[in-house]
């Protein structure tokens, strides 16, 4: 780009030289007479003021306002015959543009006009500032558009994969209770199977449990759809958060004991009443405790504590499970997101639980955070204001 710009200046000066020659034509004709075949000296043909005036005039016509220095160099005498005051002869010769004066003269050693622009690069950059700004803006727009397109494609691809995983997980989750109910019904209908009141009660109990399981899974999906449409309506009331936690601990505790684990509680919040939707807060605690149990394969040790913090209550649920990696902690509350487990498929779920928890917390104007480390467990801190 610099070479092209320098060439542009050279062309401008070339036209200045031509214009100067034309304007001096009459003057040159009158003085350009040969004396014994020798051309008159340049000092008698040109003056400093005339040359300076012609250069300024032609540069102004070409809208070139850059400062310049000039000089006239005689090759025959090997010296700078005239030059701009304060200019350096060496700089004029090394960095200046050279143009032959009076190219019509037939001489072996012509005189040269040396033209030098001290602030040439700055002037060119200033002249091209508008074009450069537009070019840079267009480049930035193109980069932004390309980046946005790539990110959009990546997000769409990721969303498609998550939806596909969700459908697969949902299919498997629903398939198990449906198959269990189907087998229980067939057994009750089979005439070859001996019937007794205990067997009837057992099979009916299995059908009832699996039916409740199906209902719970369907409820999760429906809750997610309601949250997406932002149509959730809270039914708020005053209740003791410790009572809700205790009820959920008693229900989840049975599943924890089966894995030879235990849940401990440390209720320090006083007062412990909040004005909130009891059903959704119950679901919130249930989801967190269920995750703590689910993602602790052996001997779960789950600790639940409460304390008063500012204008609300902080509920902390800590486990000794598999933990969550740093790169996944920011995504853990995203809908349908499930922590990649490689080839392991031991942990069931839709990827809706934590997104539901975060939504309920935000509906109550609270906050949720987590601390986790791989193979060292996870701790969730949920802050709920006394009255939202």
C-alpha positions, 0 to 999 in steps of 0.5 A: 500500500505504501509503494502505491501511495508514494507512486501517487505522490510521484505522479502528482509532482510529475504533473507539477513539473509539467505545469511549471514547464508550460507556464514558463514556456515563454520565459524559457524561450527568451533565455534558453539561447545557446552560447557557443553550444553551452546552455545558460546556467540554471541560475539565469533561467530560474529563481528560487521565488518563481520555483517556490511559487509554482510548486505551491500553486500546483500542489494547491490545485491538486489539493495537496497541503503537505509541507514540502522542501525543494532544491535544484541540484546540478550534476555538472557542478555536483552541488545543490544550487538552491534549496528551501531554507533549513532543508538538508541537502543530503536528505533532499538527495537521498529521500527526495523525488528527482525530476529533470528540469527543462527536459527539452535541453540536449545536455549530458548532465541535466539539472534536477528538481529535488522535491521532499515531503518531510511528513509524507507518511502522516499526510498520506495516512491523513488523506486515506483516513476516511477510506481506512476507517471504512475498510476497517469497519467493513473488516470488523463487520465481516469478522463479527458476522462470521463469528456470529454465524459460526457461534449460531451454527454451533449453538444450533448443533448443540441444541439439536444434540441436547434435544436428541439426548432428551428424547432418548432419555425420556424414552428410556425413563418412560419405558421402564415403568410402562414395562413394569406396569405391563408385566404386572397386569399380565401376571394378574391376568395369567390364569397359570399364576396362583392368585392370593390376596398378598400377590394381588396387593404386591402387584397392585402396589407395584402398579401404583408406584410406577404410575406415580413415577410416570406422573412425576416425570410427566409433571417435570416436563409440564413444569418445564414447558410452563417455565419456558412460556413464563406463565408460572403463577405462584401461590404464596403463603407463610410456612416454615422452611424447616418443615418442608426440608424435613418432609423431603429428607424423610422421603429421600432418606429411604433411598439414601439408606438403601445405598448405605448412606445418610442425610444430616441436618443442621437448622440454624435459621431463626426465624425460619418462615418465608412467604413463598410457594410451598409446592415449588419450594418443596420441589426445589429441595427435592430436586437438589437432594435427589441429585445429591443422592443420584450422583453419589454412587456409594455411601452418600453423605448429604448435609443440609443446613440453614442460616439467616443471611441478610433479608432471607435464609440460606439453604446449603446442600452438600454431598460427597458425590462425583462432583462437577468439572469447572467447564461444566459448572456454568452450564449446569443450570441450562435446560436439557444440559447433562454433564457428559459422562463419556460411555457411562449411562448410570445416571438417569434424568432429563436435564430439567431438574437444575434449570427448574430449580434456578427458575423457581429461585429467580421467581422468588427473587433469590439466588443459587450458586455452587461449589464443586470439585471432581470426585470431592462432591458438590455444594449448592447454596440457595438464598430465599428472601423472607418475603419476595 
